Amino acid sequence: MASWYAPAKNWRRPVPNVRVIIVVSLFCILSTAPIGAADNDNCCEIPACADYSADNAWASRPAQPNKRADVFYVYPTIYSDKSPKNMDVFDKRLRREVQGLLKSQAGAFSPAANLFAPYYRQLSFPNLDSQKDKFHNTYFRIGMDDVHRAFDYYLAFLNQGRPFILAGHSQGAIILVDLLRRRFHDPVLQEKLVAAYVIGYSVTREDLKKYPWIKPAQRADDTGVVVSWNTEAPGCSGSPVLLPGAVSINPLNWKTDGTPADKNLNLGAVFFDDLTGAIKREVPHYTGAYLDTKTRALMTSPPEKLDLGRFPPGVLHKYDFALWYRNIERNAQDRIEAYLQKH
């Protein structure tokens, strides 16, 4: 532990006990058992769960955190097999892909924060269904509950009272929404949250009503808030991740209305290799953006044709981080500094 650190006065560090460990262990055993006819699906063997007390359960777990804040990062969907439905967290190829994402996404936060990123048994892309309730889907919940267990371990043994950022994209962002809904009614967690970057999925007005502790970002340096957007190009006919009533903010001018942000405000788009996370090119002032006041999509017109991956025309989901990478990096630093000045 760095010598400058002293826990916040109101911080209650969770005290691990045998009963908690037994319950977590039992849950892990149950969650690796076959799922049968009760789920209206074919029996499917679930890959083994991770033990978050072990180093190999974490894509990133610094041995000696030396920054004043942390980031707890949940990676997006990378697993593409139809069966088994959930990712094997010990698969070496998939682990390499996660390591690439630590650069292409989480790397925007790691200059200012200690990076903690658990491996989790996410649901594969072919088994995702945008028409079904993900939050009660048996297989989706396996990955969600992995992240809840990892977050519990992080709070109890790794965080040491530091303020933290939550960051996730796509499936990782959905899991963060679940975490915010279920856990952040706790004022201790609210107090330690710098911001939650829920990128590539939607926090909605309905969420704000039902879960009043979830508060949307209004500017570049407010804290304890949710920062969210979904990137689209003009002519897009709809996105599976942009929900009705979404709350959004523009990562170039940090406004929540339709005020356009010129490309000169773009500190740098950074394009990465999808597998290795190596930087392929960086382009300052790449493109501008504005928020559609009806759909709340973050609208932009890139100067070139981009590979959209599995998404429909105009859905720039794959580039939710890349197009605004340096602005996200700067904003994470600004929000951490704003938090530390207030606390």
N, C-alpha and C positions, 0 to 999 in steps of 0.2 A: 504494500500500500504506500502510495506516495506520501511524503511527510506533510504536504500542505493540506491534506484532507481531514475534515472534521465532520461527522454526521450532522445533518440538520436537527434542530432542537425537537421538532415534532415528528421526526422519522421514527417509526416503529419497525424495527427490523424483524421480519417473520422468524419465529423460533421453531426450528425443525423439531419434530418429535416422532417417536416410534410409530404412533398411530397413523400419522400422515404418510410416513414411508411405506407402511404396510398397505394402506389404501391405494397409494400410487402404484405399488408393485402389483397388487391384485388387478387394478385396472389394466395395467400393461399386459398381464397374462390373458385377461378376458378379451382384450382388443386384438390379440393375435390368433384367436380361435376362429374356426370356419364360421361363416355366416350362411344360414340355411334358408329353408322355405319360408320361415316367418317373415323374411324381408322381401317376399315376392320376387326372388331372383335365384339364379342358379347358385349352388354352393361355391364359394370362392375362398381360397386360402389367403389370409391376410399376412403380408410380410411382417417379420419381427419388428417390434418397436425398439426405439433407442432408450438407453439408460442415460439420462441427462446429467448424471454425476460423473460420467466418463467423457474424456476429451473427444473421443471419436464420434460422439453424438452431436458435435458442434462443427459447423463449417468454419466458424470463427469464434474463438474464445481466448482473448488475450491473457497471457499468464500474469502480466504486470500492467494492468490498466494505468495509464499515466495522464489521461485527459480528464477534465472536470465534469464531463457528461458522457453518457453512453448512448448507443443506438441499438435497439433490438429490432433486427431485420428479418422479414419473412419473404422468402423468394417466390416468384411466380411459377406458373405451370411449365414444367420442362419435360414431364414424363408423358410419353405418347403411346405406350402399349395399351391394347384393349384389355389384356388379361395378364397378370392380376390387375385389379382395378386401382390398387394403391401402389405407390412408389416404394421400392426396396431401398431404404436409406443406406444400405451397405454396398449398393451397386457402384463400382468404381467409376464407370463412365458417367453416370448421373451425378456422382460427387464432383467430378471434374467440371461438369456444366454449372453446378452450383458455385464452384470456386470462380468461374468466369463471371457470374452475376455479382459476386462480391466486388468486382471491379466496375462492371458496366452499370450497376444500380447503386448498391450499398457504398461504392466508392465515392459517391457524392456527399456522403455523411462522414465517412471515416477520417477525413482530415481534421475534423473538429470533435470527434467522439470515438470512444472505445467501441469497437464493433463486436456485437454478440449475435450470432446467427445459427439457430438450431437446424439440423436436418429434420424433416418431418415427412410422414407418409401421405403425400398429397394425392388427390384423385387425378387419374390420367385424363388427358385432353379428350379422347374419344368417349369417355364416360361422363363428361360434363354436359349438363342439359340446362340451358338458360331458362327453360320454361318451368323447371321444378325448384322447389324450395331447398336451396343448398344448406341452409342452417339446420335442417332436420333430416338431411340425406345421410343414411347410415355410413356410407363409404366416405362422403365428404367430412363427416364428423370425426372420422379416424384421424385425419390430418389436423383438424381443428383442435381435437383433444390432445394430440401430441404437442402442439404449440402452447396450449394452456399449461401442460406439465412442464415444458421447457421454461415458460415464463415464471412459473412457481419456483423452479430451481434457481433461475436467474435472480429473482428477488431475494430468496433466502440465503444464497451462498455467493453470488457473484457481484451483485450491484453495489453493496456496501454504502447505501444511502445516497448515491449520486443521482442527479436528475437524469432523465432519459428521453430519447426520441423513440417513437415507434415508426417503423417504415416498412411498407410492403407494396407489392404491385400485383394486379390481377388476382389470382387465387390467394396470394399472400395478403392482398388488401381486403378480400372478403373475410379472411380469418381475423384480421385486425378489427374489422367491424364487429365480429362476434366477441372478440376480447373486450372491446370498448363497451359493448352492451352489457356483458355479463359481469365484468370485473370493476369497471371504473366508477361505479356508484360509491366506491370506497374513497373517502376524502383524502386519505394518505396517498393513494395512487394519483388522484387528481392533482395533488400538490406537487408531485415529483415529475409530472408530465410536461416536457418542454413543448412538444407538438407531436401529433400523429399524422404522418404523411400516408394517406390512404389513396394511392394513385392507381388509376386504371380500374376503379370500381366506384360505386356511388354511396355516399352518405346522403340520406334524403331528409326532406322537411318532416316527414313522418317519424324518422329516427329522432329528430330533435325534440319532437313533442313527447314521444314515448320514453326517451332516455334523456332527460333534461341536463344530465352531466356532460353530454356530448355537445360541444360548442364549435361552430364553424369559424375558421380564420376570416378576419376582416381586413387585415393589413399585413405588412411584411414582418412585423416584429411582435405580434401578440403571441401569448404563450398559453399552454393548456388547451390548445385548439386542434381541430382537424383540418388538415390541408389536403384538398382533393381536386382532381380534374380528370377529364377524359378527352383525349385529343382526336379531332376529326378534321377532315377536309371538306370544303364546300361541295354540296351535292350528295353528301352521305345520307342514306335513307334510314339509318337507324343502327344502333350498336347494342349488343347483348349486355354490355357492362354499364351503359348509361341509363339509369332508371328515372322514371317520372319523379319530378320534385327534387332532383339532385342539387346539392349545394356545391358550388365550385368557386375557385379563385384562379386568377390569371397569374402564372408564374413569372411573367415578364414585368408587369407593373403592380402586381399584388393588389389588384382591385377586384371587386365582386360584381361590378356592373358590366355593361357592354363597352366600356372605354377601350378603344383599340390601343395596342402596344406595338409601336414601330419595331422593325427588326434591329434597329440600333440599340434597343434595350436588351437584346439577346447577347449575353456575355459569351456564349459559345455552345453550339450543338456539338456533341461528341459521339461519333459512331464507332461501335465496338464490334469485334468478331463475336458472333453469336455463341460460339463454343468455348473459346479461350478467354474472352474478356479483354483481349489485346486491343488497344486503340488503333483504329484504321485511319481515321482522320478527324480533325477538329476544325470547325468552321465558325468563327465569330460572326455575329449579325446574320445568321443563317435565314431566319424567317421571323415574322411578327405573329401576333395572335390577338384574338378578342373572344369574349364569352358570348355565345348565343343566348340572348335574354329569355328565349322560350324553352329551348331544350337544355340549356346550361352546359352544352358542349364547349370545349376549348377549340376554337376554329383557327385553322392556319392553312396557308397555301405554300407548301414546300416548293423550292425552285427546281425540283427534279422529281422524277417518278421513283417512288420508294417501294420496296418489296413489303407487302402487307402481311405476309405469312398466311395464317389460316383465317384471317378476318375479312369481312365484306369490303367492297370498294368504299374508300373514303374513311374507313375506321383505322386511325393511326395508333391503335393500341400498342403496337410493338415499339413505338417511339415516344411513349409518354415520359420517359426519362431522357432519352438521347437528345431530343430537340431542345431541351431546356436545361441541360446537364449542369452547366456552370452557374446558372441562376439558382438551381436547387442547392448546389454546393455553397454558394454565397448566403443563401437564405438560412440554411441550417446553422451556419456560423452566427448569423445575425440573431436568430431566435435563441440560441444558446446564450449569447452575450446578454440579450435582453432579460432572459430568465435569471442569469447570475446577478445582474444589477438589481433585480427586484428581491432577490433572496440572499 
